[in-house]
């Protein structure tokens, strides 16, 4: 069983059979009528006909972008494991905010590329750390604003030393 969240509405979807061509949505049966192409389907549900096109799947955020009768819709999909994690209060562990960047290894800070108050995007290089004669770009793990730069150029750091703190 799957739960699909569409804005403020939640749908319980259960698939029947191994061919994924039939099932139920909130207890009402649906049937995949025809495939018009690989990503386009014609679905009969609740005595209505729908043209559904799969636009994109974002696996990391468990979102599916569909075009239903030419209206683009983003759906959040949860499976049985996601529902169990939610019941146990473990559904938001991956969204916990990281508020600092630590040294991944001992080394020497060669260059700090950000300043206090600077906005950074996920993947931006924050500083350059030399370790074992190699320069390593330390990147921002997420979008944020630099609250404090703890390290400075020319200073040796140990593994897990805090280098940068985010707001």
Backbone as a printed PyTorch tensor [residue, N CA C, xyz], in Angstrom:
tensor([[[  0.8370,  -1.1740,   0.0000],
         [  0.0000,   0.0000,   0.0000],
         [  0.8870,   1.2430,   0.0000]],

        [[  0.4260,   2.2890,  -0.6510],
         [  1.1340,   3.5530,  -0.7440],
         [  0.1990,   4.6710,  -0.2940]],

        [[  0.7760,   5.7210,   0.2430],
         [  0.0350,   6.9380,   0.5380],
         [  0.5980,   8.0170,  -0.3600]],

        [[ -0.2850,   8.7060,  -1.0580],
         [  0.1320,   9.7770,  -1.9580],
         [ -0.4510,  11.0770,  -1.4340]],

        [[  0.4460,  12.0370,  -1.1590],
         [  0.0370,  13.3310,  -0.6360],
         [  0.0140,  14.3280,  -1.7840]],

        [[ -1.1420,  14.9440,  -1.9920],
         [ -1.3220,  15.9320,  -3.0480],
         [ -1.9040,  17.1760,  -2.3970]],

        [[ -1.0450,  18.1620,  -2.1840],
         [ -1.3950,  19.3650,  -1.4250],
         [ -1.9150,  18.9350,  -0.0590]],

        [[ -3.1800,  19.2240,   0.2820],
         [ -3.7240,  18.8790,   1.5960],
         [ -4.5190,  17.5800,   1.5810]],

        [[ -4.5270,  16.8720,   0.4660],
         [ -5.3210,  15.6600,   0.3390],
         [ -4.4090,  14.4370,   0.3010]],

        [[ -4.8330,  13.3990,   1.0250],
         [ -4.0610,  12.1650,   1.0820],
         [ -4.8730,  11.0450,   0.4380]],

        [[ -4.2040,  10.2170,  -0.3750],
         [ -4.8520,   9.1060,  -1.0540],
         [ -4.1600,   7.8030,  -0.6640]],

        [[ -4.9410,   6.7930,  -0.3240],
         [ -4.4230,   5.4560,  -0.0480],
         [ -4.5190,   4.6530,  -1.3440]],

        [[ -3.3910,   4.2010,  -1.8600],
         [ -3.3530,   3.4710,  -3.1250],
         [ -2.8870,   2.0450,  -2.8620]],

        [[ -3.6600,   1.0970,  -3.3650],
         [ -3.2820,  -0.3040,  -3.2600],
         [ -3.3010,  -0.8980,  -4.6570]],

        [[ -2.2010,  -1.5540,  -5.0160],
         [ -2.0900,  -2.1640,  -6.3400],
         [ -2.4780,  -3.6310,  -6.2450]],

        [[ -3.1800,  -4.1100,  -7.2710],
         [ -3.6220,  -5.5050,  -7.3060],
         [ -2.9720,  -6.2000,  -8.4800]],

        [[ -2.4850,  -7.3890,  -8.2530],
         [ -1.8730,  -8.1400,  -9.3440],
         [ -0.4530,  -7.6850,  -9.5990]],

        [[  0.2880,  -8.5320, -10.2690],
         [  1.6860,  -8.2420, -10.5400],
         [  1.9220,  -7.3310, -11.7240]],

        [[  0.8960,  -7.0580, -12.5180],
         [  1.1060,  -6.2570, -13.7240],
         [  0.9010,  -4.7590, -13.4950]],

        [[  0.5220,  -4.3450, -12.2650],
         [  0.3370,  -2.9440, -11.8820],
         [ -0.7000,  -2.2100, -12.7270]],

        [[ -1.6120,  -2.9260, -13.3440],
         [ -2.5980,  -2.2870, -14.2120],
         [ -3.9450,  -2.0770, -13.5370]],

        [[ -4.0490,  -2.4860, -12.2690],
         [ -5.3040,  -2.2680, -11.5720],
         [ -5.0460,  -2.1640, -10.0790]],

        [[ -6.0080,  -1.5820,  -9.3850],
         [ -5.8780,  -1.4240,  -7.9530],
         [ -7.0150,  -0.5870,  -7.4310]],

        [[ -6.7660,   0.0710,  -6.2910],
         [ -7.8060,   0.9250,  -5.7270],
         [ -7.1690,   2.1910,  -5.1560]],

        [[ -7.9480,   3.2630,  -5.1840],
         [ -7.5800,   4.5370,  -4.5860],
         [ -8.6800,   4.8710,  -3.5940]],

        [[ -8.3210,   4.9640,  -2.3140],
         [ -9.2880,   5.1940,  -1.2410],
         [-10.4680,   4.2310,  -1.3300]],

        [[-10.1770,   2.9870,  -1.6680],
         [-11.1940,   1.9460,  -1.7080],
         [-11.9650,   1.8470,  -3.0070]],

        [[-11.7600,   2.7640,  -3.9380],
         [-12.4610,   2.7220,  -5.2300],
         [-11.5160,   2.1740,  -6.2790]],

        [[-12.0010,   1.2090,  -7.0550],
         [-11.1690,   0.5340,  -8.0440],
         [-10.7740,   1.4560,  -9.1960]],

        [[ -9.5460,   1.2460,  -9.7010],
         [ -9.1210,   1.8950, -10.9340],
         [ -8.5670,   0.8160, -11.8450]],

        [[ -8.5270,   1.1450, -13.1290],
         [ -7.9910,   0.2200, -14.1140],
         [ -7.2130,   1.0180, -15.1470]],

        [[ -5.9950,   0.5420, -15.4250],
         [ -5.1920,   1.1490, -16.4760],
         [ -5.7660,   0.6710, -17.7930]],

        [[ -6.3500,   1.5770, -18.5450],
         [ -7.0470,   1.2200, -19.7720],
         [ -6.0520,   0.8810, -20.8770]],

        [[ -5.1930,   1.8500, -21.2440],
         [ -4.1940,   1.6280, -22.2990],
         [ -2.9470,   2.4410, -22.0070]],

        [[ -1.8300,   1.9580, -22.5070],
         [ -0.5970,   2.7380, -22.5050],
         [ -0.5260,   3.4200, -23.8570]],

        [[ -0.5070,   4.7530, -23.8540],
         [ -0.3740,   5.4460, -25.1300],
         [  1.0860,   5.6240, -25.5110]],

        [[  1.9750,   5.5910, -24.5220],
         [  3.4270,   5.5680, -24.7420],
         [  4.0570,   5.0590, -23.4490]],

        [[  5.3820,   5.0730, -23.3740],
         [  6.0610,   4.5500, -22.1910],
         [  5.6520,   5.3150, -20.9360]],

        [[  5.5640,   6.6310, -21.0130],
         [  5.2570,   7.4550, -19.8430],
         [  3.8320,   8.0100, -19.8380]],

        [[  3.0040,   7.6470, -20.8030],
         [  1.6280,   8.1370, -20.8510],
         [  0.6520,   6.9840, -20.7180]],

        [[ -0.3790,   7.2050, -19.9080],
         [ -1.3730,   6.1710, -19.6660],
         [ -2.7720,   6.7760, -19.7080]],

        [[ -3.7370,   5.9380, -20.0050],
         [ -5.1320,   6.3130, -19.9330],
         [ -5.7230,   5.5120, -18.7830]],

        [[ -6.2940,   6.2160, -17.7880],
         [ -6.7870,   5.5500, -16.5900],
         [ -8.2790,   5.8200, -16.4330]],

        [[ -9.0080,   4.7590, -16.0930],
         [-10.4230,   4.8770, -15.7520],
         [-10.5340,   4.7860, -14.2390]],

        [[-11.1130,   5.8330, -13.6230],
         [-11.2730,   5.8570, -12.1770],
         [-12.5550,   6.5990, -11.8280]],

        [[-13.3800,   5.9650, -11.0090],
         [-14.6120,   6.5900, -10.5250],
         [-15.4890,   7.0690, -11.6810]],

        [[-15.5830,   6.2290, -12.7100],
         [-16.3670,   6.5200, -13.9310],
         [-15.8820,   7.7490, -14.6850]],

        [[-14.6170,   8.1020, -14.5140],
         [-14.0230,   9.2190, -15.2480],
         [-12.7760,   8.7320, -15.9660]],

        [[-12.4340,   9.4290, -17.0480],
         [-11.2780,   9.0880, -17.8560],
         [-10.1840,  10.1320, -17.6290]],

        [[ -8.9310,   9.6550, -17.4220],
         [ -7.8170,  10.5610, -17.1690],
         [ -6.6320,  10.1920, -18.0580]],

        [[ -6.0340,  11.2160, -18.6480],
         [ -4.7770,  11.0400, -19.3810],
         [ -3.6670,  11.4340, -18.4090]],

        [[ -2.7970,  10.4650, -18.0710],
         [ -1.7540,  10.6850, -17.0790],
         [ -0.3950,  10.4880, -17.7340]],

        [[  0.4670,  11.5030, -17.6000],
         [  1.8220,  11.4300, -18.1310],
         [  2.8090,  11.5610, -16.9750]],

        [[  3.7650,  10.6460, -16.9060],
         [  4.8280,  10.7060, -15.9030],
         [  5.8890,  11.6750, -16.4120]],

        [[  6.0670,  12.7920, -15.7070],
         [  7.0150,  13.8190, -16.1220],
         [  8.3900,  13.5740, -15.5020]],

        [[  8.4210,  13.3080, -14.1800],
         [  9.7030,  13.1410, -13.4960],
         [  9.4900,  12.3950, -12.1890]],

        [[ 10.5270,  11.6870, -11.7540],
         [ 10.5360,  11.0330, -10.4490],
         [ 11.7660,  11.5380,  -9.7070]],

        [[ 11.5490,  12.1100,  -8.5140],
         [ 12.6430,  12.5740,  -7.6710],
         [ 12.7620,  11.5930,  -6.5170]],

        [[ 13.6560,  10.6160,  -6.6860],
         [ 13.7600,   9.5220,  -5.7240],
         [ 14.1840,   9.9980,  -4.3390]],

        [[ 15.1210,  10.9560,  -4.2720],
         [ 15.6210,  11.3860,  -2.9740],
         [ 14.5490,  12.0420,  -2.1170]],

        [[ 13.6180,  12.7580,  -2.7150],
         [ 12.5430,  13.4010,  -1.9560],
         [ 11.2300,  12.6290,  -2.0640]],

        [[ 11.2540,  11.5040,  -2.7730],
         [ 10.0770,  10.6430,  -2.9730],
         [  8.9060,  11.4440,  -3.5410]],

        [[  9.1980,  12.2270,  -4.5770],
         [  8.1700,  13.0040,  -5.2590],
         [  8.0310,  12.5190,  -6.6920]],

        [[  6.7980,  12.5390,  -7.1710],
         [  6.4940,  12.1680,  -8.5390],
         [  5.7740,  13.3580,  -9.1680]],

        [[  6.2570,  13.7880, -10.3300],
         [  5.6150,  14.8840, -11.0410],
         [  4.8320,  14.2880, -12.2020]],

        [[  3.5270,  14.5530, -12.1900],
         [  2.6180,  14.0150, -13.2010],
         [  1.9460,  15.1540, -13.9410]],

        [[  1.5050,  14.8360, -15.1500],
         [  0.6170,  15.7150, -15.8920],
         [ -0.6870,  14.9460, -16.0230]],

        [[ -1.7370,  15.4140, -15.3490],
         [ -3.0440,  14.7630, -15.4080],
         [ -3.9650,  15.6790, -16.1940]],

        [[ -4.4050,  15.1890, -17.3630],
         [ -5.2120,  16.0000, -18.2850],
         [ -4.5740,  17.3710, -18.4990]],

        [[ -3.2520,  17.3830, -18.7240],
         [ -2.4270,  18.5590, -19.0160],
         [ -2.2100,  19.5070, -17.8410]],

        [[ -2.6040,  19.1320, -16.6210],
         [ -2.2990,  19.9140, -15.4330],
         [ -1.1230,  19.2600, -14.7170]],

        [[ -0.0320,  20.0220, -14.4850],
         [  1.1510,  19.4760, -13.8230],
         [  0.9090,  19.4280, -12.3160]],

        [[  1.1700,  18.2510, -11.7370],
         [  0.9130,  18.0190, -10.3220],
         [  2.1180,  17.3110,  -9.7030]],

        [[  2.5310,  17.7690,  -8.5270],
         [  3.6040,  17.1130,  -7.7870],
         [  2.9920,  16.3460,  -6.6260]],

        [[  3.3220,  15.0530,  -6.5410],
         [  2.7880,  14.1800,  -5.4980],
         [  3.9350,  13.6680,  -4.6380]],

        [[  3.7240,  13.6040,  -3.3500],
         [  4.6830,  12.9890,  -2.4240],
         [  4.1970,  11.5790,  -2.1660]],

        [[  5.0720,  10.5890,  -2.3850],
         [  4.7030,   9.1830,  -2.2650],
         [  5.3710,   8.5790,  -1.0320]],

        [[  4.5680,   7.8640,  -0.2310],
         [  5.0830,   7.1620,   0.9480],
         [  4.6910,   5.7010,   0.8400]],

        [[  5.6380,   4.8180,   1.1130],
         [  5.3100,   3.3940,   1.1100],
         [  5.1090,   2.9240,   2.5530]],

        [[  4.9170,   1.6240,   2.7400],
         [  4.6460,   1.0900,   4.0690],
         [  5.7840,   1.3710,   5.0500]],

        [[  7.0320,   1.3250,   4.5830],
         [  8.1750,   1.6100,   5.4440],
         [  8.1620,   3.0700,   5.9000]],

        [[  7.8500,   3.9920,   4.9960],
         [  7.7640,   5.4060,   5.3600],
         [  6.6860,   5.6350,   6.4090]],

        [[  5.5390,   4.9640,   6.2520],
         [  4.4450,   5.1070,   7.2080],
         [  4.8390,   4.5490,   8.5810]],

        [[  5.5750,   3.4430,   8.6000],
         [  6.0410,   2.8660,   9.8540],
         [  7.0260,   3.8040,  10.5440]],

        [[  7.9680,   4.3740,   9.7750],
         [  8.9230,   5.3250,  10.3480],
         [  8.2070,   6.5410,  10.9310]],

        [[  7.1470,   6.9840,  10.2720],
         [  6.3670,   8.1250,  10.7770],
         [  5.6900,   7.7630,  12.0960]],

        [[  5.1250,   6.5530,  12.1780],
         [  4.4890,   6.1080,  13.4160],
         [  5.4900,   6.0610,  14.5730]],

        [[  6.7310,   5.6970,  14.2680],
         [  7.7650,   5.5950,  15.2880],
         [  8.4330,   6.9400,  15.5870]],

        [[  8.0200,   7.9940,  14.8730],
         [  8.6010,   9.3140,  15.0820],
         [  9.9610,   9.4810,  14.4590]],

        [[ 10.2770,   8.6430,  13.4780],
         [ 11.5950,   8.6810,  12.8480],
         [ 11.5140,   9.1820,  11.3990]],

        [[ 10.4300,   9.8560,  11.0540],
         [ 10.2210,  10.2590,   9.6650],
         [ 10.9860,  11.5000,   9.2610]],

        [[ 11.4750,  12.2890,  10.1980],
         [ 12.1520,  13.5300,   9.8300],
         [ 13.6390,  13.5220,  10.1560]],

        [[ 14.2250,  12.3540,  10.3450],
         [ 15.6490,  12.2950,  10.6880],
         [ 16.5280,  12.8490,   9.5840]],

        [[ 16.1590,  12.6090,   8.3230],
         [ 16.9960,  13.0900,   7.2240],
         [ 16.8590,  14.5810,   6.9970]],

        [[ 15.8210,  15.2050,   7.5790],
         [ 15.6360,  16.6380,   7.3720],
         [ 16.1990,  17.4700,   8.5170]],

        [[ 16.8480,  16.8040,   9.4930],
         [ 17.4410,  17.5650,  10.5750],
         [ 18.5330,  18.4640,  10.0190]],

        [[ 18.5360,  19.6910,  10.4890],
         [ 19.4550,  20.6770,   9.9450],
         [ 20.8670,  20.4780,  10.5030]],

        [[ 21.8240,  20.4500,   9.6020],
         [ 23.2170,  20.3740,  10.0030],
         [ 23.6680,  21.8160,  10.2390]],

        [[ 24.2040,  22.0870,  11.4380],
         [ 24.5500,  23.4720,  11.7180],
         [ 26.0490,  23.7430,  11.7340]],

        [[ 26.8650,  22.7390,  11.3710],
         [ 28.2940,  23.0210,  11.2710],
         [ 28.9730,  22.0630,  10.2940]],

        [[ 30.1760,  22.4630,   9.8850],
         [ 31.0030,  21.6200,   9.0090],
         [ 32.2510,  21.2630,   9.8000]],

        [[ 32.5270,  19.9630,   9.8480],
         [ 33.6910,  19.4770,  10.5880],
         [ 34.7640,  19.0040,   9.6180]],

        [[ 36.0000,  18.9940,  10.0970],
         [ 37.1150,  18.5040,   9.2860],
         [ 36.9540,  16.9920,   9.0920]],

        [[ 36.9560,  16.5320,   7.8390],
         [ 36.8010,  15.1030,   7.5940],
         [ 38.0760,  14.3120,   7.8750]],

        [[ 39.1940,  15.0270,   8.0450],
         [ 40.4990,  14.3920,   8.2710],
         [ 41.4340,  15.4370,   8.8550]],

        [[ 42.5320,  15.0200,   9.4730],
         [ 43.5010,  16.0140,   9.9420],
         [ 44.2020,  16.6670,   8.7410]],

        [[ 44.5550,  17.9250,   8.8800],
         [ 45.2340,  18.6120,   7.7900],
         [ 45.4810,  20.0710,   8.0970]],

        [[ 45.8640,  20.8010,   7.0630],
         [ 46.1760,  22.2280,   7.1760],
         [ 45.1670,  23.0060,   6.3250]],

        [[ 44.5470,  24.0150,   6.9170],
         [ 43.6200,  24.8700,   6.1760],
         [ 44.4500,  25.7730,   5.2760]],

        [[ 44.2940,  25.6210,   3.9630],
         [ 45.0530,  26.4480,   3.0120],
         [ 44.3430,  27.7540,   2.6930]],

        [[ 43.0120,  27.6830,   2.5350],
         [ 42.2830,  28.8660,   2.1000],
         [ 40.8400,  28.7700,   2.5770]],

        [[ 40.3320,  29.8470,   3.1700],
         [ 38.9250,  29.9300,   3.5690],
         [ 38.2340,  30.8290,   2.5530]],

        [[ 37.2050,  30.3180,   1.8990],
         [ 36.5800,  31.0220,   0.7830],
         [ 35.2630,  31.7060,   1.1460]],

        [[ 34.8380,  31.6220,   2.4130],
         [ 33.5780,  32.2450,   2.8400],
         [ 33.8290,  33.1480,   4.0420]],

        [[ 32.8890,  34.0710,   4.2610],
         [ 32.9650,  34.9910,   5.3890],
         [ 31.6950,  34.8950,   6.2210]],

        [[ 31.7630,  35.4020,   7.4340],
         [ 30.5980,  35.4520,   8.3150],
         [ 29.4740,  36.2330,   7.6330]],

        [[ 28.2520,  35.6720,   7.6880],
         [ 27.0940,  36.3360,   7.0960],
         [ 26.8530,  36.0080,   5.6320]],

        [[ 27.7740,  35.2900,   5.0230],
         [ 27.6520,  34.9590,   3.5970],
         [ 26.6570,  33.8140,   3.3930]],

        [[ 25.7990,  33.9540,   2.3950],
         [ 24.8770,  32.8840,   2.0240],
         [ 25.6020,  31.9200,   1.0940]],

        [[ 25.4370,  30.6250,   1.3500],
         [ 26.0580,  29.6050,   0.5010],
         [ 25.0000,  28.6010,   0.0580]],

        [[ 25.2550,  27.9970,  -1.0720],
         [ 24.3730,  26.9610,  -1.6020],
         [ 25.0270,  25.5970,  -1.4280]],

        [[ 24.2080,  24.5860,  -1.3730],
         [ 24.7090,  23.2190,  -1.2670],
         [ 25.6940,  22.9470,  -2.3930]],

        [[ 26.8820,  22.4510,  -2.0540],
         [ 27.8950,  22.1450,  -3.0610],
         [ 28.9160,  23.2440,  -3.2810]],

        [[ 28.6780,  24.4450,  -2.7280],
         [ 29.6620,  25.5230,  -2.8410],
         [ 30.9110,  25.1500,  -2.0310]],

        [[ 32.0870,  25.4890,  -2.5560],
         [ 33.3300,  25.2250,  -1.8250],
         [ 33.4750,  26.2580,  -0.7160]],

        [[ 33.6570,  25.7650,   0.5120],
         [ 33.7880,  26.6340,   1.6850],
         [ 35.2400,  26.9380,   2.0030]],

        [[ 36.0870,  25.9080,   1.8860],
         [ 37.5020,  26.0750,   2.2020],
         [ 38.3020,  24.9690,   1.5400]],

        [[ 39.6200,  25.1560,   1.5470],
         [ 40.5280,  24.1560,   0.9900],
         [ 41.3660,  23.6220,   2.1420]],

        [[ 41.3560,  22.2890,   2.2910],
         [ 42.0890,  21.6150,   3.3570],
         [ 43.1500,  20.7230,   2.7300]],

        [[ 44.4250,  20.9230,   3.1290],
         [ 45.4940,  20.0700,   2.6270],
         [ 45.6980,  18.9100,   3.5980]],

        [[ 45.6510,  17.7100,   3.0580],
         [ 45.8800,  16.5180,   3.8620],
         [ 46.6740,  15.5330,   3.0240]],

        [[ 47.7590,  15.0220,   3.5580],
         [ 48.6250,  14.0660,   2.8580],
         [ 49.0390,  14.5920,   1.4810]],

        [[ 49.4170,  15.8730,   1.4460],
         [ 49.9070,  16.5540,   0.2420],
         [ 48.8660,  16.6450,  -0.8730]],

        [[ 47.5940,  16.5390,  -0.4970],
         [ 46.5060,  16.6960,  -1.4700],
         [ 45.5970,  17.8270,  -1.0010]],

        [[ 45.1330,  18.6380,  -1.9530],
         [ 44.1970,  19.7020,  -1.6240],
         [ 42.7770,  19.1630,  -1.7450]],

        [[ 41.9920,  19.3320,  -0.6780],
         [ 40.6160,  18.8460,  -0.6410],
         [ 39.6670,  20.0290,  -0.4950]],

        [[ 38.7450,  20.1620,  -1.4520],
         [ 37.7340,  21.2030,  -1.3530],
         [ 36.6390,  20.7200,  -0.4150]],

        [[ 36.3990,  21.4640,   0.6500],
         [ 35.3430,  21.1400,   1.6020],
         [ 34.1170,  21.9410,   1.1740]],

        [[ 33.0460,  21.2290,   0.8680],
         [ 31.8600,  21.8490,   0.2790],
         [ 30.7190,  21.9620,   1.2730]],

        [[ 29.8210,  22.8900,   1.0170],
         [ 28.6380,  23.0850,   1.8590],
         [ 27.6900,  21.9080,   1.6800]],

        [[ 27.2450,  21.2870,   2.7730],
         [ 26.3320,  20.1460,   2.6640],
         [ 24.9020,  20.5620,   2.3500]],

        [[ 24.5750,  21.8540,   2.5540],
         [ 23.2240,  22.3440,   2.3000],
         [ 23.2590,  23.8560,   2.1420]],

        [[ 22.1310,  24.4220,   1.7540],
         [ 22.0110,  25.8680,   1.6490],
         [ 21.9840,  26.4600,   3.0570]],

        [[ 22.6060,  27.6210,   3.2360],
         [ 22.5790,  28.2490,   4.5510],
         [ 23.3630,  29.5520,   4.5740]],

        [[ 23.4370,  30.1180,   5.7620],
         [ 24.1760,  31.3600,   5.9660],
         [ 25.2650,  31.0770,   6.9980]],

        [[ 26.4760,  31.5300,   6.7030],
         [ 27.6140,  31.2960,   7.5820],
         [ 27.4580,  32.1610,   8.8320]],

        [[ 27.3830,  31.4990,   9.9920],
         [ 27.2700,  32.2070,  11.2710],
         [ 28.6520,  32.5670,  11.8030]],

        [[ 29.5930,  31.6090,  11.6540],
         [ 30.9380,  31.8420,  12.1670],
         [ 31.9340,  30.9820,  11.4010]],

        [[ 33.0840,  31.5620,  11.0850],
         [ 34.1990,  30.8120,  10.5170],
         [ 35.1660,  30.5680,  11.6640]],

        [[ 35.2780,  29.3030,  12.0830],
         [ 36.0710,  28.9490,  13.2570],
         [ 37.5460,  28.8200,  12.9060]],

        [[ 37.8410,  28.3790,  11.6990],
         [ 39.2300,  28.1470,  11.2940],
         [ 39.7690,  29.3420,  10.5110]],

        [[ 41.0750,  29.3080,  10.2600],
         [ 41.6820,  30.3370,   9.4130],
         [ 42.8270,  29.7180,   8.6240]],

        [[ 43.2240,  30.3870,   7.5670],
         [ 44.2970,  29.8780,   6.7120],
         [ 45.5820,  29.6930,   7.5040]],

        [[ 46.3000,  28.5750,   7.2050],
         [ 47.5810,  28.3050,   7.8290],
         [ 47.4920,  27.5780,   9.1580]],

        [[ 46.3040,  27.2390,   9.5940],
         [ 46.1220,  26.5720,  10.8830],
         [ 45.8940,  25.0740,  10.6620]],

        [[ 46.5430,  24.2440,  11.4770],
         [ 46.3520,  22.7930,  11.4210],
         [ 45.0770,  22.4290,  12.1840]],

        [[ 44.3270,  21.4630,  11.6430],
         [ 43.1020,  20.9930,  12.2890],
         [ 43.1520,  19.4760,  12.4060]],

        [[ 42.4240,  18.9660,  13.3790],
         [ 42.2980,  17.5260,  13.5780],
         [ 40.9550,  17.0610,  13.0190]],

        [[ 40.8340,  15.7670,  12.8070],
         [ 39.5830,  15.1980,  12.3290],
         [ 38.4620,  15.5610,  13.3140]],

        [[ 37.3190,  15.9650,  12.7570],
         [ 36.1040,  16.3390,  13.4850],
         [ 36.1780,  17.6980,  14.1870]],

        [[ 37.2560,  18.4670,  13.9600],
         [ 37.2640,  19.8470,  14.4570],
         [ 36.2160,  20.6330,  13.6810]],

        [[ 35.4870,  21.5010,  14.3800],
         [ 34.4920,  22.3460,  13.7130],
         [ 35.2130,  23.4390,  12.9460]],

        [[ 34.8620,  23.5740,  11.6600],
         [ 35.5030,  24.5520,  10.7900],
         [ 34.5990,  25.7620,  10.5510]],

        [[ 33.3110,  25.4880,  10.2910],
         [ 32.3640,  26.5480,   9.9560],
         [ 31.0290,  26.2190,  10.6450]],

        [[ 30.3930,  27.2590,  11.1950],
         [ 29.0830,  27.0960,  11.8430],
         [ 28.0520,  27.8700,  11.0150]],

        [[ 26.9050,  27.2210,  10.7630],
         [ 25.8040,  27.8380,  10.0240],
         [ 24.7200,  28.3390,  10.9760]],

        [[ 23.9540,  29.3230,  10.5300],
         [ 22.7990,  29.8160,  11.3140],
         [ 21.6940,  28.8050,  11.2880]]])
